[in-house]
């Protein structure tokens, strides 16, 4: 009897152990299923989302993450996506030269935004420099053609032609050209050779002494003067746009390497940047070369005429 009872107890213990192992097995399966659903699968989706975020792609994979454990990170990833979209839109604006674009509020004051704004500043600066360089080169080429194609003109006509084009090119409103009169060595002075957009009733100063005023200073010292905020007592501008006091006055010596042969004066309602002043200085030098060539040609013709006589 005792042996029989022992066998029964042993069998029941065995069944209990088998049931325990089966229960543990089922619990293990359920645990793995829960782990995969709550952790492993969201982790893979989250990892994929990060990889897509690193190249700025859409984060559609985050929509499949339902685990509450990962939801805070999902929101962080979505914020990254929004920031990427903001950066892409900002970059597109730069590509379209819309430099007024700004980043969203979340990025606006971040170190990343500061770097992007610095990139924008550099792009804008380079574009402005390219535009200035292009404007200068176009102007030099245009005035080279003007002077080269005006060799047959007399000096006064050449001066008027040159002044009219220069005033229009730099968007001035008024201008005069004085050239040195050397007919009498004892009476050297600057003589008016051309004027543009000035009423004859308000401008009759056809002679300027070489030591007179700022015009004489420019001539004597071989340097230009640029003056802004002109006082109201300066001679008014008269043109098709009406009358008014200029905002800026430009006075440039018309100089060769070793001497000055005249002075250019322009008045404008707008102010000028340094590259524009450098351009006018270069053009004045080119005009001086043309004038000197005119003098040399006239002198050659006179000598030839004397030789024939």
Secondary structure per residue as TSV (DSSP state, phi and psi in degrees):
chain	resnum	aa	ss	phi	psi
A	1	X	-	360.0	-42.7
A	2	X	H	-65.6	-33.6
A	3	X	H	-68.3	-39.6
A	4	X	H	-63.0	-45.2
A	5	X	H	-64.4	-35.9
A	6	X	H	-65.2	-40.1
A	7	X	H	-64.4	-41.7
A	8	X	H	-63.1	-43.2
A	9	X	H	-64.2	-40.2
A	10	X	H	-63.9	-40.5
A	11	X	H	-64.6	-42.5
A	12	X	H	-66.3	-37.8
A	13	X	H	-64.3	-39.0
A	14	X	H	-62.8	-45.2
A	15	X	H	-61.6	-37.1
A	16	X	H	-64.7	-41.7
A	17	X	H	-66.0	-39.9
A	18	X	H	-63.8	-42.1
A	19	X	H	-64.0	-39.8
A	20	X	H	-63.4	-44.6
A	21	X	H	-63.4	-40.2
A	22	X	H	-64.9	-41.2
A	23	X	H	-64.0	-43.4
A	24	X	H	-63.8	-37.0
A	25	X	H	-64.2	-45.1
A	26	X	H	-65.2	-39.4
A	27	X	H	-63.1	-38.2
A	28	X	H	-63.6	-42.8
A	29	X	H	-61.3	-45.0
A	30	X	H	-63.9	-38.8
A	31	X	H	-64.6	-42.2
A	32	X	H	-64.1	-40.4
A	33	X	H	-62.8	-43.6
A	34	X	H	-65.4	-41.3
A	35	X	H	-63.7	-42.9
A	36	X	I	-65.2	-41.3
A	37	X	I	-70.9	-43.4
A	38	X	I	-89.0	-23.1
A	39	X	I	-126.3	-56.2
A	40	X	I	-68.3	-49.1
A	41	X	H	-64.4	-45.1
A	42	X	H	-61.4	-35.9
A	43	X	H	-61.8	-44.6
A	44	X	H	-64.1	-41.3
A	45	X	H	-65.5	-40.6
A	46	X	H	-65.1	-41.5
A	47	X	H	-63.2	-41.3
A	48	X	H	-64.3	-38.5
A	49	X	H	-64.5	-39.9
A	50	X	H	-64.7	-39.9
A	51	X	H	-63.5	-41.4
A	52	X	H	-68.0	-37.4
A	53	X	H	-64.9	-32.0
A	54	X	H	-66.7	-20.6
A	55	X	T	-113.5	9.9
A	56	X	T	78.5	19.3
A	57	X	-	-83.9	165.5
A	58	X	-	-67.2	143.9
A	59	X	-	-100.6	54.2
A	60	X	G	-65.0	-25.5
A	61	X	G	-65.3	-23.1
A	62	X	G	-70.4	-18.5
A	63	X	G	-68.4	-20.4
A	64	X	G	-86.0	-7.2
A	65	X	-	-84.8	112.4
A	66	X	-	-107.7	-12.4
A	67	X	-	-64.3	129.5
A	68	X	T	-65.0	-25.0
A	69	X	T	-63.5	-35.9
A	70	X	T	-94.8	-7.7
A	71	X	H	-56.7	-40.6
A	72	X	H	-59.9	-38.7
A	73	X	H	-71.1	-33.3
A	74	X	H	-61.9	-41.8
A	75	X	H	-64.3	-37.6
A	76	X	H	-63.8	-42.0
A	77	X	H	-64.7	-38.9
A	78	X	H	-64.7	-34.8
A	79	X	H	-66.5	-38.1
A	80	X	H	-61.0	-41.8
A	81	X	H	-61.9	-44.3
A	82	X	H	-62.4	-39.8
A	83	X	H	-66.2	-38.3
A	84	X	H	-63.5	-43.0
A	85	X	H	-60.0	-39.6
A	86	X	H	-63.3	-43.7
A	87	X	H	-65.8	-40.3
A	88	X	H	-63.0	-44.3
A	89	X	H	-63.7	-39.0
A	90	X	H	-64.2	-42.5
A	91	X	H	-64.7	-39.0
A	92	X	H	-63.0	-37.7
A	93	X	H	-64.3	-40.4
A	94	X	H	-63.6	-40.3
A	95	X	H	-62.8	-30.4
A	96	X	T	-91.8	8.7
A	97	X	T	61.4	34.8
A	98	X	-	-98.7	82.4
A	99	X	T	-77.5	-3.1
A	100	X	T	-84.8	-5.8
A	101	X	-	-64.2	147.4
A	102	X	-	-131.8	159.7
A	103	X	-	-79.7	163.3
A	104	X	-	-65.8	170.1
A	105	X	H	-62.1	-34.6
A	106	X	H	-66.6	-28.7
A	107	X	H	-104.1	-13.4
A	108	X	H	-54.3	-42.3
A	109	X	T	-107.5	19.5
A	110	X	S	-87.3	159.1
A	111	X	H	-57.4	-34.7
A	112	X	H	-62.7	-43.1
A	113	X	H	-64.3	-38.9
A	114	X	H	-61.4	-37.9
A	115	X	H	-67.7	-40.5
A	116	X	H	-65.4	-39.6
A	117	X	H	-66.2	-32.6
A	118	X	H	-68.8	-39.3
A	119	X	H	-61.2	-42.8
A	120	X	H	-61.5	-42.4
A	121	X	H	-62.2	-41.7
A	122	X	H	-67.1	-40.6
A	123	X	H	-64.0	-44.9
A	124	X	H	-63.8	-41.8
A	125	X	H	-62.5	-44.9
A	126	X	H	-63.0	-40.5
A	127	X	H	-63.7	-42.5
A	128	X	H	-63.8	-41.4
A	129	X	H	-65.3	-38.6
A	130	X	H	-64.9	-40.0
A	131	X	H	-65.9	-39.9
A	132	X	H	-64.4	-45.2
A	133	X	H	-63.9	-41.3
A	134	X	H	-65.0	-42.2
A	135	X	H	-62.0	-44.0
A	136	X	H	-64.2	-47.2
A	137	X	H	-65.2	-38.5
A	138	X	H	-64.4	-41.1
A	139	X	H	-65.8	-43.6
A	140	X	H	-61.9	-42.9
A	141	X	H	-64.3	-41.5
A	142	X	H	-64.6	-43.8
A	143	X	H	-76.5	-25.2
A	144	X	H	-63.8	-41.6
A	145	X	H	-65.4	-41.3
A	146	X	H	-60.7	-47.3
A	147	X	H	-71.0	-36.7
A	148	X	H	-68.6	-35.8
A	149	X	T	-88.4	5.2
A	150	X	T	-112.4	17.0
A	151	X	T	-64.4	-24.7
A	152	X	T	-83.6	-6.6
A	153	X	S	-83.4	154.6
A	154	X	-	-75.6	168.0
A	155	X	H	-62.6	-41.1
A	156	X	H	-66.8	-43.8
A	157	X	H	-64.5	-40.9
A	158	X	H	-60.2	-43.0
A	159	X	H	-64.7	-43.6
A	160	X	H	-64.2	-43.8
A	161	X	H	-62.2	-46.1
A	162	X	H	-63.7	-46.8
A	163	X	H	-63.3	-43.7
A	164	X	H	-59.6	-44.7
A	165	X	H	-67.7	-38.0
A	166	X	H	-68.6	-44.0
A	167	X	H	-59.1	-42.0
A	168	X	H	-70.1	-39.2
A	169	X	H	-65.7	-40.2
A	170	X	T	-94.1	8.0
A	171	X	T	58.2	41.1
A	172	X	-	-86.4	-177.5
A	173	X	S	-128.0	-11.9
A	174	X	E	-156.6	142.7
A	175	X	E	-159.7	155.6
A	176	X	E	-141.8	152.5
A	177	X	E	-125.4	126.0
A	178	X	E	-110.4	136.6
A	179	X	E	-120.2	149.1
A	180	X	E	-67.4	128.3
A	181	X	E	-99.0	114.5
A	182	X	-	-113.3	17.8
A	183	X	S	-59.8	-40.1
A	184	X	S	-115.8	107.7
A	185	X	T	-56.6	-22.8
A	186	X	T	-88.2	-3.8
A	187	X	S	-136.7	56.9
A	188	X	-	-71.1	133.1
A	189	X	E	-159.0	168.0
A	190	X	E	-94.2	127.1
A	191	X	E	-111.7	135.3
A	192	X	E	-62.4	125.5
A	193	X	E	-112.8	-28.5
A	194	X	E	-155.7	147.7
A	195	X	E	-142.3	153.9
A	196	X	E	-138.3	130.3
A	197	X	S	60.4	36.9
A	198	X	-	-122.7	129.9
A	199	X	-	-67.3	129.3
A	200	X	T	-61.8	-29.1
A	201	X	T	-72.8	-18.9
A	202	X	T	-109.0	-0.3
A	203	X	-	-143.3	103.9
A	204	X	-	-127.1	16.4
A	205	X	-	-85.2	83.1
A	206	X	-	-88.1	-2.6
A	207	X	E	-137.3	131.7
A	208	X	E	-129.0	129.0
A	209	X	E	-69.4	149.5
A	210	X	T	-71.0	-8.9
A	211	X	T	-117.8	24.6
A	212	X	S	-103.9	119.4
A	213	X	H	60.3	-162.5
A	214	X	H	-73.0	-26.3
A	215	X	H	-64.4	-44.6
A	216	X	H	-65.0	-35.8
A	217	X	H	-62.3	-44.5
A	218	X	H	-60.9	-39.0
A	219	X	H	-68.9	-48.2
A	220	X	H	-68.1	-39.9
A	221	X	H	-98.5	2.2
A	222	X	T	55.6	42.8
A	223	X	-	-142.7	156.0
A	224	X	-	-93.6	158.4
A	225	X	E	-123.6	133.5
A	226	X	E	-125.1	117.8
A	227	X	E	-123.0	128.5
A	228	X	E	-106.0	166.8
A	229	X	S	54.8	58.0
A	230	X	-	-64.7	139.6
A	231	X	-	-68.9	156.7
A	232	X	T	-66.9	-15.9
A	233	X	T	-82.8	0.2
A	234	X	S	-72.8	148.3
A	235	X	-	-55.8	131.4
A	236	X	-	-70.1	159.2
A	237	X	E	-89.3	131.8
A	238	X	E	-119.7	121.9
A	239	X	E	-156.7	-175.1
A	240	X	T	-64.1	-18.2
A	241	X	T	-86.0	-4.1
A	242	X	E	112.7	-166.3
A	243	X	E	-119.1	150.7
A	244	X	E	175.6	164.5
A	245	X	-	-79.2	140.2
A	246	X	-	-73.9	157.7
A	247	X	S	-92.8	-24.5
A	248	X	E	-143.2	147.7
A	249	X	E	-127.2	128.1
A	250	X	E	-117.1	125.1
A	251	X	E	-127.9	116.7
A	252	X	E	-122.8	134.3
A	253	X	E	-70.9	139.6
A	254	X	E	-93.5	97.9
A	255	X	E	-124.1	146.7
A	256	X	-	-96.6	-173.2
A	257	X	S	-63.7	-36.0
A	258	X	S	-113.8	-5.4
A	259	X	-	-159.1	160.9
A	260	X	E	-108.1	132.1
A	261	X	E	-114.2	0.3
A	262	X	E	178.8	-174.9
A	263	X	E	-141.3	136.6
A	264	X	E	-106.2	133.2
A	265	X	E	-128.5	129.2
A	266	X	E	-133.4	143.8
A	267	X	E	-120.8	147.7
A	268	X	E	-147.2	156.0
A	269	X	S	-85.4	-6.8
A	270	X	S	-115.8	161.2
A	271	X	-	-95.2	168.5
A	272	X	-	-126.3	152.5
A	273	X	-	-95.4	166.8
A	274	X	H	-61.8	-36.6
A	275	X	H	-67.5	-30.1
A	276	X	H	-71.0	-38.4
A	277	X	H	-66.5	-39.8
A	278	X	H	-63.5	-37.1
A	279	X	H	-63.5	-47.5
A	280	X	H	-61.2	-38.8
A	281	X	H	-61.4	-43.0
A	282	X	H	-64.5	-42.5
A	283	X	H	-66.5	-36.9
A	284	X	H	-62.3	-39.5
A	285	X	H	-63.5	-43.2
A	286	X	H	-62.8	-38.3
A	287	X	H	-66.1	-38.3
A	288	X	H	-61.0	-40.1
A	289	X	H	-62.3	-42.8
A	290	X	H	-63.4	-41.6
A	291	X	H	-65.2	-43.4
A	292	X	H	-63.2	-39.1
A	293	X	H	-63.2	-37.7
A	294	X	H	-62.2	-45.3
A	295	X	H	-61.9	-42.8
A	296	X	H	-65.9	-40.1
A	297	X	H	-66.1	-42.7
A	298	X	H	-62.8	-39.8
A	299	X	H	-66.2	-39.9
A	300	X	H	-62.8	-43.6
A	301	X	H	-62.5	-41.5
A	302	X	H	-64.6	-40.3
A	303	X	H	-65.7	-39.7
A	304	X	H	-65.7	-39.5
A	305	X	H	-64.2	-42.4
A	306	X	H	-63.7	-38.3
A	307	X	H	-64.3	-36.4
A	308	X	H	-70.0	-33.2
A	309	X	-	-72.5	360.0
